[in-house]
């Protein structure tokens, strides 16, 4: 099972174009971004726990359905309220889908967990690459809303296919969340605490990169929106290749060591990118940054799955 079509690039383009057409202050933009991130973050924990106690499909299918609704809302709703509503709906769907889908792969591929998660994550990059192409075409020939409708249609088709092909049943049990017990088990050992801290810091960086990298290229490097979207697409193209390779290597060698090498490579490439102005050097830096950055995704998920307490 691959990842769903990723609308993040289209969403970045939409936010940039929406801001250009309807200027507001930085606080308003931060509140909108915080609403999306907050819904996504809050939804992941119940999505994961319920998928452990119910079934994976019981969370995955509704999550995909809500994502379809979110992208349709992006494509059809107007005004600031419509934009925010669409973003919140999308965050809810993504939160319900994200953890159960990874847990399903972890259940099915214990010995080759890294490679399975790498292939899964590469699927999201393929979706991101397609979304990037749609965003470029939309900003050139249409409006920022245009990419979301075809993404919603494709995602709806994948939702139906998954619901038909899945051998996992559907069951709804108690809605109670065992938060205190889960927290005690998660923080029971120093190694687990360090792992969670590293995981949290990594995804803090991920949020900043996804939300601000195209804007950085526009503001600091003089790119226009189309070129910034095309350059952002390089990151996804590299991810399609590097994620399965990194995941496969992590099944043979220590995952943490590979993760450290990837982060050091990404940090070095980002430092070079900040210092250079020539376009060829910018593109080389982006490729190197993407290689190190995208290495981390299957490793982070696999490390968390490896170290999860047995009771969870």
C-alpha positions as CSV (number, residue, x, y, z in Angstrom):
1,X,0.0,0.0,0.0
2,X,1.5,3.3,-1.1
3,X,0.9,6.7,0.3
4,X,-2.1,8.8,-0.9
5,X,-1.6,11.5,-3.5
6,X,0.1,14.3,-1.5
7,X,-1.5,17.7,-1.9
8,X,1.2,19.5,0.2
9,X,2.9,21.1,-2.8
10,X,-0.5,22.3,-4.1
11,X,-1.3,23.6,-0.7
12,X,1.9,25.5,-0.5
13,X,1.3,27.1,-3.8
14,X,-2.3,27.8,-2.8
15,X,-1.2,29.5,0.4
16,X,1.3,31.7,-1.4
17,X,-1.1,32.7,-4.2
18,X,-4.0,33.2,-1.7
19,X,-1.7,35.5,0.4
20,X,-0.7,37.4,-2.7
21,X,-4.3,38.0,-3.6
22,X,-5.6,38.7,-0.1
23,X,-2.8,40.2,2.0
24,X,-3.0,39.9,5.7
25,X,-0.6,40.2,8.7
26,X,1.8,37.6,9.8
27,X,-0.3,36.8,12.9
28,X,-3.2,35.8,10.7
29,X,-1.1,33.5,8.6
30,X,0.4,31.9,11.7
31,X,-3.0,31.3,13.1
32,X,-4.1,29.6,9.9
33,X,-1.0,27.4,9.8
34,X,-1.4,26.7,13.6
35,X,-5.0,25.5,13.1
36,X,-4.0,23.0,10.4
37,X,-1.0,21.7,12.3
38,X,-3.0,21.5,15.5
39,X,-5.8,19.5,14.1
40,X,-3.3,17.1,12.4
41,X,-1.3,16.7,15.6
42,X,-4.3,16.2,17.9
43,X,-5.9,13.6,15.6
44,X,-2.8,11.3,15.2
45,X,-2.9,9.9,18.7
46,X,-6.6,8.8,18.8
47,X,-6.1,7.5,15.2
48,X,-3.2,5.4,16.3
49,X,-4.7,4.1,19.5
50,X,-8.1,3.3,18.0
51,X,-6.4,1.4,15.1
52,X,-4.7,-0.8,17.7
53,X,-7.9,-1.6,19.5
54,X,-10.3,-1.6,16.6
55,X,-8.9,-2.3,13.1
56,X,-6.5,-0.4,10.8
57,X,-9.1,-0.2,8.1
58,X,-11.7,1.4,10.4
59,X,-9.4,4.4,10.6
60,X,-7.7,4.4,7.2
61,X,-10.9,4.4,5.1
62,X,-12.6,7.3,6.9
63,X,-9.3,9.2,7.0
64,X,-9.0,8.9,3.2
65,X,-12.6,9.9,2.8
66,X,-12.1,13.1,4.9
67,X,-9.0,13.9,2.8
68,X,-11.2,13.7,-0.3
69,X,-13.6,16.2,1.3
70,X,-10.8,18.5,2.3
71,X,-9.3,18.7,-1.2
72,X,-12.8,19.2,-2.7
73,X,-13.3,22.0,-0.2
74,X,-10.1,23.6,-1.3
75,X,-11.2,23.4,-4.9
76,X,-14.7,24.7,-4.4
77,X,-15.0,26.9,-1.3
78,X,-14.2,30.6,-1.5
79,X,-12.9,33.2,0.8
80,X,-10.7,33.0,3.9
81,X,-13.2,31.0,5.9
82,X,-13.4,28.4,3.1
83,X,-9.6,28.2,2.9
84,X,-9.3,27.7,6.6
85,X,-12.1,25.1,6.7
86,X,-10.6,23.1,3.9
87,X,-7.2,23.1,5.7
88,X,-8.7,21.9,9.0
89,X,-10.7,19.2,7.2
90,X,-7.5,18.1,5.4
91,X,-5.5,18.1,8.6
92,X,-8.2,15.9,10.3
93,X,-8.2,13.3,7.4
94,X,-4.4,13.2,7.3
95,X,-4.2,12.7,11.0
96,X,-6.6,9.8,10.9
97,X,-4.8,8.2,8.0
98,X,-1.1,8.7,8.9
99,X,-0.5,6.5,11.9
100,X,-2.8,3.5,11.1
101,X,-1.4,3.2,7.6
102,X,2.2,3.1,8.9
103,X,1.2,0.6,11.6
104,X,-0.4,-1.6,9.0
105,X,2.8,-1.8,7.1
106,X,4.8,-2.4,10.3
107,X,2.4,-5.3,11.1
108,X,2.8,-6.9,7.6
109,X,6.6,-6.5,7.1
110,X,8.4,-7.0,10.4
111,X,11.7,-8.2,9.0
112,X,11.8,-5.7,6.1
113,X,10.1,-2.9,8.0
114,X,12.6,-0.3,6.8
115,X,12.2,-1.1,3.1
116,X,8.4,-1.3,3.4
117,X,8.2,2.1,5.0
118,X,10.6,3.4,2.5
119,X,8.4,2.3,-0.4
120,X,5.4,3.7,1.4
121,X,7.1,7.0,1.9
122,X,8.2,7.1,-1.7
123,X,4.6,6.8,-2.7
124,X,3.9,10.1,-0.9
125,X,6.8,11.7,-2.9
126,X,5.4,10.4,-6.1
127,X,2.1,12.1,-5.2
128,X,3.9,15.2,-4.2
129,X,5.7,15.3,-7.5
130,X,2.4,15.0,-9.4
131,X,0.9,17.7,-7.2
132,X,3.9,19.9,-7.9
133,X,3.3,19.6,-11.6
134,X,-0.3,20.4,-11.2
135,X,0.5,23.4,-9.1
136,X,2.9,24.8,-11.7
137,X,0.3,24.3,-14.5
138,X,-2.4,25.9,-12.3
139,X,-0.4,28.9,-11.4
140,X,0.6,29.4,-15.1
141,X,-2.7,28.7,-16.8
142,X,-5.5,28.7,-14.2
143,X,-6.0,29.4,-10.5
144,X,-4.6,27.9,-7.3
145,X,-7.8,26.0,-6.8
146,X,-7.5,23.9,-9.9
147,X,-5.1,21.2,-8.7
148,X,-7.2,20.1,-5.8
149,X,-10.1,18.8,-7.8
150,X,-8.2,16.2,-9.8
151,X,-6.3,15.2,-6.6
152,X,-9.6,14.7,-4.9
153,X,-10.9,12.5,-7.7
154,X,-7.8,10.3,-7.8
155,X,-7.8,10.0,-4.0
156,X,-11.5,9.0,-4.0
157,X,-10.7,6.2,-6.5
158,X,-7.9,5.0,-4.3
159,X,-10.2,5.0,-1.3
160,X,-12.7,2.8,-3.1
161,X,-10.0,0.4,-4.3
162,X,-8.5,0.1,-0.8
163,X,-11.9,-0.5,0.8
164,X,-12.6,-3.3,-1.8
165,X,-9.2,-4.9,-1.6
166,X,-8.5,-4.7,2.1
167,X,-8.8,-8.0,4.0
168,X,-8.9,-6.1,7.3
169,X,-12.4,-5.9,8.8
170,X,-14.2,-3.0,10.3
171,X,-15.0,-2.8,14.0
172,X,-15.7,0.1,16.4
173,X,-15.1,-0.5,20.1
174,X,-14.8,1.6,23.1
175,X,-13.9,5.3,22.4
176,X,-11.9,5.6,25.6
177,X,-8.4,6.8,25.2
178,X,-5.8,5.4,27.6
179,X,-3.6,8.5,27.6
180,X,-2.0,8.2,31.0
181,X,-1.0,4.5,30.6
182,X,0.4,5.2,27.1
183,X,2.5,8.1,28.3
184,X,3.9,6.0,31.2
185,X,5.0,3.3,28.8
186,X,6.4,5.8,26.2
187,X,8.6,7.6,28.7
188,X,9.5,4.5,30.8
189,X,13.1,4.3,29.5
190,X,15.8,6.9,28.8
191,X,16.3,5.4,25.3
192,X,12.7,5.8,24.5
193,X,12.7,9.4,25.8
194,X,15.7,10.3,23.6
195,X,14.1,8.7,20.6
196,X,10.8,10.6,21.1
197,X,12.8,13.9,21.5
198,X,14.7,13.3,18.3
199,X,11.5,12.3,16.5
200,X,9.8,15.5,17.7
201,X,12.7,17.8,16.7
202,X,12.9,16.1,13.3
203,X,9.2,16.7,12.5
204,X,9.5,20.3,13.8
205,X,12.1,20.8,11.1
206,X,9.8,19.0,8.5
207,X,7.0,21.4,9.2
208,X,9.2,24.4,8.7
209,X,10.7,23.0,5.5
210,X,7.4,22.1,3.9
211,X,5.8,25.4,4.8
212,X,8.6,27.8,4.1
213,X,11.1,26.4,1.6
214,X,9.3,27.6,-1.5
215,X,8.8,31.0,0.1
216,X,12.5,31.1,1.0
217,X,13.4,30.4,-2.6
218,X,11.1,33.3,-3.7
219,X,12.2,35.8,-1.0
220,X,15.9,35.0,-0.6
221,X,16.9,33.6,-4.0
222,X,14.7,35.6,-6.3
223,X,12.7,32.7,-7.7
224,X,9.2,33.3,-9.1
225,X,6.3,31.1,-7.9
226,X,6.5,28.7,-10.8
227,X,10.3,28.2,-10.5
228,X,10.0,27.8,-6.7
229,X,7.4,25.1,-7.2
230,X,9.6,23.3,-9.8
231,X,12.6,23.5,-7.5
232,X,10.5,22.1,-4.7
233,X,9.5,19.2,-7.0
234,X,13.2,18.2,-7.1
235,X,12.9,17.3,-3.4
236,X,10.1,14.9,-4.1
237,X,11.9,13.4,-7.1
238,X,14.9,12.7,-5.0
239,X,12.7,11.2,-2.3
240,X,11.2,8.7,-4.7
241,X,14.7,7.1,-5.1
242,X,16.3,7.7,-1.8
243,X,13.6,6.6,0.6
244,X,13.4,2.9,-0.4
245,X,17.2,2.7,-0.5
246,X,17.6,4.2,2.9
247,X,14.9,2.0,4.3
248,X,16.5,-1.1,2.8
249,X,19.9,-0.2,4.2
250,X,18.4,0.3,7.6
251,X,17.2,-3.3,7.6
252,X,20.8,-4.4,7.3
253,X,22.7,-1.8,9.3
254,X,21.9,0.3,12.4
255,X,19.1,2.7,11.6
256,X,20.3,5.4,14.0
257,X,23.7,5.6,12.3
258,X,22.2,6.0,8.9
259,X,19.8,8.7,10.2
260,X,22.7,10.7,11.7
261,X,24.6,10.6,8.4
262,X,21.5,11.8,6.5
263,X,20.9,14.7,8.9
264,X,24.5,15.8,8.7
265,X,24.4,15.7,4.9
266,X,21.1,17.7,5.0
267,X,22.5,20.3,7.4
268,X,25.7,20.8,5.4
269,X,23.7,21.2,2.1
270,X,21.4,23.7,3.8
271,X,24.4,25.7,5.0
272,X,25.7,25.8,1.4
273,X,22.3,26.7,0.0
274,X,22.1,29.7,2.4
275,X,25.5,31.0,1.2
276,X,25.4,30.6,-2.6
277,X,23.6,32.7,-5.2
278,X,24.4,31.0,-8.5
279,X,21.5,29.0,-9.8
280,X,23.5,25.8,-10.6
281,X,24.9,25.7,-7.1
282,X,21.4,26.3,-5.6
283,X,20.1,23.3,-7.6
284,X,23.0,21.1,-6.5
285,X,22.5,22.1,-2.9
286,X,18.8,21.3,-3.1
287,X,19.5,17.8,-4.4
288,X,22.0,17.2,-1.6
289,X,19.6,18.6,0.9
290,X,16.8,16.4,-0.4
291,X,18.9,13.3,-0.3
292,X,19.8,13.8,3.4
293,X,16.4,15.1,4.4
294,X,14.3,12.3,2.7
295,X,16.6,9.6,4.1
296,X,15.1,10.3,7.5
297,X,11.4,9.5,6.9
298,X,11.4,5.7,6.7
299,X,14.1,5.5,9.4
300,X,12.2,7.7,11.8
301,X,9.1,5.6,11.5
302,X,11.0,2.3,11.7
303,X,12.9,3.4,14.8
304,X,9.7,4.4,16.6
305,X,8.1,1.0,15.6
306,X,11.2,-0.9,16.7
307,X,11.3,0.8,20.1
308,X,7.6,0.9,20.8
309,X,6.7,-0.8,24.1
310,X,5.2,-4.3,23.7
311,X,1.9,-3.2,25.2
312,X,1.5,-0.7,22.4
